Amino acid sequence: MSCCERSRLVHVSTGRPYDVEALPGLLHARGHDALKARLQALVPERAVIVSDTNVAPLYARAAAEALGPKCAGIHVIPAGEASKTPAELVRALEAFAALGLTRSSAVIALGGGVIGDLAGLAAALWMRGIDCVQMPTSLLAMVDSSVGGKTAVDLPAGKNLMGVFSQPKAVLIDPQALDTLPERERACGWGEMIKYAGIDARMNQLVHEALAGIEPGSPAPLPTVDLILAAIDVKRRIVEADEREAGERRLLNLGHTVGHAVEAAAHWELSHGASVAVGMAILTRALVREGRLPDEMRADLETLLAKTGLPSAVPAALRARSDLDFSPESLLKLCQHDKKAGAADVALVLPVSPGCARIERTSWAKLLERIRAGL
């Protein structure tokens, strides 16, 4: 059976419709013809590949060979959240200029969430917008950040504060890229899938089934292609209903308001998925103490996190460091830079029951109380 015969599609009907396609082996030798056919069709003239120092040595050559003469070059940034900055964004744009990209050119975002966000934003800004093909290589990027059109870089004040909505032209996924993914990054992606389990009943069932035989404390398992596509489909449904995050799409931020604060407080030394996991756990524990959730939901969440190598609290090694501040007051201040924040409150996503959450306006005083209770 060839690579193409195992192709799986999720169609995203946003203002600019596109397909998310999963083709095992796409970035490997046996997938060359399939990758070439797709990139040649998606790129009318020339494209630059944007990748990082971890992914480029593994897969940039395959993408470049598939593009052939249409490959304008490969722009590589240092791997990690620390590179998701305005300075690296400008450096990418300057590279586009040096390579002579035009309005008919395209960007291939080859990497994890940082690359997808930064390259997507660079594409949206270059000459007021050129096509971007997302090629996610991390689990988090596959199930979350490559789909939905959010692009951004971080500012010192907070995460993803400088960005635009810009849907990709296509998303191409090689699930076999996960074979080279470090365990820490695999766990990071599970953080987003457990988030989906918190907002969608079917995903809740699928995640529990996938982790049924896993012991807490085990390395994060590799998810099946079916589970990856199920997670993408949850996001597809929500994004189609609310493309620009005016309402329902905010559900996708379960755990993120507090999680982003934890991530910033850790100076990006805690992965995004791990930070979101801590954010979900903090609010779940707080709601249990308020009597709004049964303790079984706390225990279930903490078990799922433990089965995927994720923390349910800020790791002791980070809490012990004098240069990091995880006090409730410090975390609240970081929460106040959240994109859903208002002057007096924030649109907070709160779990209601297994596979169900809701958006609730929460005063800053109440959020501080919940952070204290859940830490």
C-alpha positions as CSV (number, residue, x, y, z in Angstrom):
1,M,0.0,0.0,0.0
2,S,1.5,3.4,-1.0
3,C,1.7,6.5,1.0
4,C,-1.1,8.2,-0.9
5,E,-3.5,5.2,-0.4
6,R,-3.3,5.9,3.3
7,S,-4.1,9.6,3.0
8,R,-6.7,10.9,5.4
9,L,-8.5,14.2,5.1
10,V,-10.2,16.7,7.4
11,H,-11.8,19.6,5.4
12,V,-11.9,22.9,7.3
13,S,-14.7,25.2,6.0
14,T,-13.6,28.6,7.2
15,G,-13.7,31.9,5.2
16,R,-10.8,30.4,3.3
17,P,-11.4,26.6,3.1
18,Y,-8.6,24.2,3.2
19,D,-7.7,20.6,3.8
20,V,-5.8,19.0,6.6
21,E,-4.2,15.9,5.1
22,A,-2.4,13.1,7.0
23,L,-0.1,10.9,4.9
24,P,2.2,8.5,6.8
25,G,5.7,8.6,5.4
26,L,5.2,11.9,3.6
27,L,8.5,13.3,4.8
28,H,10.4,10.1,4.3
29,A,11.8,8.5,1.2
30,R,8.7,6.5,0.3
31,G,6.6,9.6,0.4
32,H,8.7,11.7,-1.9
33,D,6.3,11.4,-4.9
34,A,3.3,12.2,-2.8
35,L,5.0,15.2,-1.2
36,K,6.2,16.5,-4.6
37,A,2.7,16.2,-6.1
38,R,1.2,18.2,-3.2
39,L,3.8,20.9,-2.9
40,Q,4.0,21.4,-6.7
41,A,0.2,21.9,-6.7
42,L,0.1,24.2,-3.7
43,V,3.0,26.4,-4.7
44,P,2.5,28.2,-8.0
45,E,5.9,29.9,-8.2
46,R,8.5,29.9,-5.4
47,A,8.4,29.0,-1.7
48,V,10.7,29.5,1.2
49,I,10.9,26.7,3.9
50,V,11.0,28.1,7.4
51,S,12.2,25.5,10.0
52,D,14.2,25.3,13.2
53,T,17.6,23.8,14.2
54,N,15.9,20.6,15.4
55,V,13.6,19.9,12.5
56,A,15.6,21.3,9.5
57,P,18.3,18.6,9.7
58,L,15.7,15.9,9.6
59,Y,13.1,17.0,7.1
60,A,14.1,20.3,5.2
61,R,15.9,18.4,2.5
62,A,12.8,16.3,1.7
63,A,10.7,19.4,1.4
64,A,13.3,21.2,-0.7
65,E,13.7,18.3,-3.1
66,A,9.9,18.0,-3.4
67,L,9.7,21.7,-4.4
68,G,12.6,21.4,-6.8
69,P,13.3,24.6,-8.7
70,K,10.5,26.3,-6.8
71,C,12.5,26.2,-3.6
72,A,13.6,29.8,-2.9
73,G,15.7,28.8,0.1
74,I,15.5,27.5,3.7
75,H,15.4,29.9,6.6
76,V,16.3,28.3,10.0
77,I,15.7,29.7,13.4
78,P,16.9,28.4,16.8
79,A,14.6,25.8,18.2
80,G,12.4,26.7,21.2
81,E,9.8,29.2,22.5
82,A,12.6,31.7,23.2
83,S,12.8,32.2,19.4
84,K,9.1,33.2,19.1
85,T,9.9,36.9,19.2
86,P,9.5,40.0,17.1
87,A,13.2,40.0,16.4
88,E,13.1,36.5,14.9
89,L,10.0,37.6,13.0
90,V,11.8,40.5,11.5
91,R,14.8,38.3,10.7
92,A,12.4,36.0,8.7
93,L,10.9,38.9,6.8
94,E,14.4,40.2,6.0
95,A,15.3,36.7,4.7
96,F,12.1,36.8,2.5
97,A,13.4,40.1,1.0
98,A,16.9,38.7,0.4
99,L,15.4,35.7,-1.4
100,G,13.2,38.0,-3.6
101,L,9.8,36.6,-2.5
102,T,6.9,38.2,-4.3
103,R,3.1,38.2,-3.7
104,S,3.0,35.0,-5.7
105,S,5.4,33.2,-3.4
106,A,4.6,31.0,-0.5
107,V,5.9,29.9,2.9
108,I,6.3,26.3,4.0
109,A,6.1,26.2,7.8
110,L,8.0,23.0,8.6
111,G,8.2,22.3,12.4
112,G,6.4,22.5,15.7
113,G,4.1,25.1,17.1
114,V,6.7,27.9,17.3
115,I,7.6,27.5,13.6
116,G,3.9,27.4,12.6
117,D,3.0,30.5,14.6
118,L,6.1,32.6,13.5
119,A,6.2,31.4,9.9
120,G,2.4,31.8,9.6
121,L,2.6,35.4,10.9
122,A,5.6,36.2,8.6
123,A,3.5,34.9,5.6
124,A,0.5,37.0,6.7
125,L,2.7,40.2,6.9
126,W,4.9,39.8,3.8
127,M,3.5,42.1,1.2
128,R,0.2,42.1,3.1
129,G,-0.2,38.4,2.9
130,I,1.1,35.4,0.9
131,D,0.2,31.7,1.1
132,C,1.4,29.5,4.0
133,V,1.4,25.7,3.9
134,Q,1.7,24.3,7.4
135,M,3.7,21.1,7.8
136,P,3.6,20.3,11.5
137,T,6.1,17.9,12.9
138,S,5.2,17.9,16.6
139,L,2.1,16.4,18.2
140,L,1.0,19.8,19.6
141,A,1.3,21.4,16.1
142,M,-0.5,18.5,14.4
143,V,-3.5,18.5,16.7
144,D,-3.8,22.2,17.6
145,S,-1.6,25.1,16.4
146,S,-1.4,24.2,12.7
147,V,-5.2,24.3,12.3
148,G,-7.4,27.4,12.8
149,G,-5.3,30.3,11.5
150,K,-3.9,31.7,14.7
151,T,-0.4,33.1,14.1
152,A,1.7,35.1,16.6
153,V,4.9,35.8,18.4
154,D,5.4,36.5,22.1
155,L,6.2,39.8,23.8
156,P,7.8,40.3,27.2
157,A,4.4,41.1,28.5
158,G,2.9,37.8,27.5
159,K,2.4,35.0,25.1
160,N,1.0,35.4,21.6
161,L,0.2,39.1,22.0
162,M,1.5,40.1,18.5
163,G,-0.4,38.2,15.8
164,V,-3.2,37.9,13.3
165,F,-5.8,35.4,12.1
166,S,-4.6,34.0,8.8
167,Q,-5.8,30.6,7.6
168,P,-3.2,28.3,5.9
169,K,-3.5,27.2,2.3
170,A,-3.2,23.6,3.4
171,V,-2.0,21.5,6.3
172,L,0.2,18.5,5.5
173,I,0.9,16.0,8.3
174,D,3.3,13.0,8.3
175,P,2.4,11.2,11.5
176,Q,5.6,9.3,11.3
177,A,7.5,12.5,12.1
178,L,6.4,11.7,15.7
179,D,8.8,8.8,15.7
180,T,11.7,11.3,16.2
181,L,9.9,13.6,18.6
182,P,11.5,13.8,22.1
183,E,9.4,12.5,24.9
184,R,9.0,16.0,26.4
185,E,7.4,17.2,23.2
186,R,5.2,14.1,22.9
187,A,3.9,14.8,26.3
188,C,3.4,18.5,25.4
189,G,1.0,17.4,22.6
190,W,-1.0,15.2,24.9
191,G,-1.7,18.3,27.0
192,E,-3.7,19.7,24.1
193,M,-5.5,16.4,23.5
194,I,-6.5,16.1,27.2
195,K,-7.8,19.7,26.8
196,Y,-10.0,18.5,24.0
197,A,-11.2,15.7,26.2
198,G,-12.3,18.4,28.7
199,I,-14.5,20.1,26.1
200,D,-15.8,17.3,23.9
201,A,-17.6,14.1,25.1
202,R,-16.4,11.9,22.2
203,M,-12.8,13.0,22.6
204,N,-13.1,12.4,26.3
205,Q,-14.1,8.8,25.6
206,L,-11.3,8.3,23.0
207,V,-8.6,9.7,25.2
208,H,-9.6,7.4,28.1
209,E,-9.7,4.4,25.8
210,A,-6.2,5.3,24.4
211,L,-4.7,5.6,27.8
212,A,-6.6,2.7,29.5
213,G,-3.6,0.4,29.6
214,I,-1.0,3.0,30.5
215,E,0.5,3.2,34.0
216,P,0.8,6.6,35.6
217,G,4.4,7.8,35.3
218,S,5.0,6.0,32.0
219,P,6.5,7.8,29.0
220,A,3.9,9.6,26.9
221,P,2.6,7.1,24.3
222,L,2.4,7.7,20.6
223,P,-1.2,8.4,19.6
224,T,-2.8,6.7,16.7
225,V,-3.6,8.5,13.5
226,D,-7.3,8.1,14.3
227,L,-6.9,9.9,17.6
228,I,-4.9,12.7,16.0
229,L,-7.6,13.2,13.4
230,A,-10.3,13.1,16.0
231,A,-8.6,15.9,17.9
232,I,-8.3,17.9,14.7
233,D,-12.0,17.3,14.0
234,V,-12.9,18.8,17.4
235,K,-11.0,21.9,16.5
236,R,-12.4,22.0,13.0
237,R,-16.0,22.0,14.3
238,I,-15.3,24.8,16.8
239,V,-13.3,27.0,14.4
240,E,-15.9,26.7,11.6
241,A,-18.5,28.0,14.1
242,D,-16.4,30.8,15.4
243,E,-13.4,31.5,13.2
244,R,-12.2,34.7,14.9
245,E,-12.8,33.7,18.5
246,A,-15.8,35.8,19.3
247,G,-17.5,33.1,21.4
248,E,-17.4,29.3,21.2
249,R,-13.8,29.2,20.0
250,R,-12.7,30.4,23.4
251,L,-13.5,26.9,24.7
252,L,-10.2,25.9,23.1
253,N,-8.5,27.9,25.8
254,L,-9.4,25.5,28.6
255,G,-6.4,25.7,30.9
256,H,-4.7,28.3,28.9
257,T,-5.3,31.5,30.8
258,V,-3.6,30.2,33.9
259,G,-1.4,27.9,31.8
260,H,0.1,30.8,29.8
261,A,0.8,32.6,33.1
262,V,2.6,29.5,34.4
263,E,4.6,29.2,31.2
264,A,5.7,32.8,31.3
265,A,6.5,32.6,35.0
266,A,8.7,29.6,34.2
267,H,10.6,31.7,31.6
268,W,9.4,29.2,29.0
269,E,11.3,26.3,30.7
270,L,8.1,24.5,31.1
271,S,6.6,23.3,27.8
272,H,3.3,24.8,26.6
273,G,1.5,21.5,27.0
274,A,2.8,21.0,30.5
275,S,1.8,24.6,31.4
276,V,-1.7,24.0,30.1
277,A,-1.9,20.8,32.0
278,V,-1.0,22.7,35.2
279,G,-3.5,25.4,34.3
280,M,-6.3,22.8,33.9
281,A,-5.4,21.1,37.2
282,I,-5.3,24.4,39.2
283,L,-8.8,25.4,38.1
284,T,-10.2,21.9,38.5
285,R,-8.9,21.7,42.1
286,A,-10.2,25.1,42.9
287,L,-13.7,24.2,41.6
288,V,-13.7,21.0,43.6
289,R,-13.0,23.1,46.7
290,E,-15.8,25.4,45.8
291,G,-18.2,22.4,45.6
292,R,-18.8,23.0,41.8
293,L,-17.1,19.8,40.7
294,P,-16.9,16.3,42.2
295,D,-13.5,15.2,43.4
296,E,-13.6,12.3,40.9
297,M,-13.0,14.9,38.1
298,R,-9.8,16.1,39.8
299,A,-8.6,12.6,40.3
300,D,-9.4,11.6,36.7
301,L,-7.6,14.6,35.3
302,E,-4.5,14.1,37.4
303,T,-4.5,10.4,36.4
304,L,-4.7,11.3,32.7
305,L,-1.9,13.8,33.1
306,A,0.3,11.3,34.9
307,K,-0.3,8.7,32.2
308,T,1.1,11.1,29.6
309,G,4.1,12.4,31.5
310,L,2.5,15.7,32.3
311,P,2.5,17.6,35.7
312,S,-0.6,18.5,37.6
313,A,1.3,21.2,39.6
314,V,4.3,23.4,39.0
315,P,7.3,21.1,39.3
316,A,9.1,21.4,42.6
317,A,12.4,22.1,40.9
318,L,11.0,25.2,39.3
319,R,9.1,26.3,42.5
320,A,12.4,26.1,44.5
321,R,14.2,28.6,42.2
322,S,14.7,32.1,43.6
323,D,14.7,33.7,40.1
324,L,11.1,32.4,39.3
325,D,7.9,33.6,41.0
326,F,4.9,31.4,41.0
327,S,3.0,33.2,43.7
328,P,-0.7,33.6,43.1
329,E,-0.3,37.4,42.8
330,S,2.5,37.0,40.2
331,L,0.4,34.5,38.2
332,L,-2.6,36.8,38.3
333,K,-0.6,39.7,36.9
334,L,0.5,37.6,34.0
335,C,-3.1,36.4,33.5
336,Q,-4.1,40.0,33.1
337,H,-2.2,40.1,29.8
338,D,-4.5,37.3,28.5
339,K,-6.2,38.2,25.2
340,K,-9.6,37.4,26.7
341,A,-9.0,39.8,29.6
342,G,-11.1,42.9,30.3
343,A,-10.5,45.7,32.8
344,A,-12.4,44.0,35.6
345,D,-12.6,40.3,34.6
346,V,-11.6,37.6,32.1
347,A,-13.5,35.1,30.0
348,L,-12.4,32.0,31.8
349,V,-13.1,28.5,30.5
350,L,-14.2,26.2,33.3
351,P,-14.9,22.5,33.4
352,V,-18.5,21.6,34.1
353,S,-18.6,17.8,33.7
354,P,-16.6,15.1,31.9
355,G,-16.2,16.3,28.3
356,C,-18.0,19.6,28.9
357,A,-16.8,23.1,29.7
358,R,-18.3,26.6,29.6
359,I,-17.0,30.2,29.3
360,E,-17.7,32.3,32.4
361,R,-16.8,35.9,33.0
362,T,-14.7,35.8,36.2
363,S,-13.5,38.8,38.2
364,W,-9.8,39.2,38.9
365,A,-10.4,38.8,42.6
366,K,-12.2,35.5,42.0
367,L,-9.5,34.3,39.7
368,L,-6.9,35.1,42.3
369,E,-8.9,33.2,44.9
370,R,-9.0,30.2,42.5
371,I,-5.3,30.3,41.8
372,R,-4.6,30.3,45.5
373,A,-7.0,27.4,46.1
374,G,-5.7,25.3,43.2
375,L,-1.9,25.8,43.4
